[in-house]
Amino acid sequence: MLNLERLRTLDAVARCGSVSAAAAELHVTTSAVSQQLAKLERETGERLLARQGRGIRLTDAGRLLASHAAGILARVALARSDLEAQRGRAVGRLLLGAFPTAVRGVLPAALVRLRADHPQLTVGVVEMRPEEAVRRVDRGDLDVAVLLDWTNRPVTLPAGLSKAAILDDPVDVAVPAGHPLADRRDVVLEDFADDEWVSWPEGEFCHDWLLGTLRAQGVEPRISHMADEHHTQLVLVAAGLGVVVSPRLGRGPVPDGVRLLPVRHVMYRHVFAVWRADEGARPSVRATVDALCAAGRELTGRARPEAPGE
């Protein structure tokens, strides 16, 4: 009898390409992954992995079993979804991924609501970048994810995923208190053509959005500093080291020495939930998306967005 968790481990190694990457995805140690694979080799009587330089590769038997493992895991997920739908109650465990400001700004209220309304449902939260969350929902490793895109840079989701709007998050431009425009009622991005900018790291979706947005306004940005966390960006602004686009969601206290200026032609981050369409009937998924949308409405006062299945 093949052990399901060992098949899950093999599937992760096949998709991630290494033991260390699989361990990170599964939130276990590399030694735990190696032990699971060794036990699976003993169970099957086949060599599943072979050394390749400093890494590993799947043998022919390993690739064959990994392809079956992916199908088995998908069927197990479907069975779980169907059973939960038949019961009609949000129970069991659900894994929810979200980007950092959504974890701070949206998830606490949503999780409190879920705990009160569905006490038999346990929700685990994993903070991660939107790109990773999309991949993991698509693979079935996450049940629901909170993602973002921008008004002028929408994200194309893989086929088979459903989405529901949570809120629109307006952004401001944060400038040092001594900046010549610090007392303006509002600004346009072209006002900062000669300024140094603080940005997200290269390769990130929001970094690419910033470059594209400024260039579309005829501004070639001078990116002097890059930081992943919004609070770190604001600390750099407070030190007089540049200006930054600052979303309002999950912003937290603004450091002394920073002025926040609304953008005249309002720009938004669209924040939304995604889940696999074939799991949309699961009560736990429906309850989680409903709670996220309710939290968004509380934050913005907007009209009720469409819920899954509507």
Summary of the structure (lengths in Angstrom):
residues: 310
radius of gyration: 22.7
end to end distance: 41.4
largest distance: 73.2
contacts: 994
relative contact order: 0.15
helix: 44%
strand: 25%
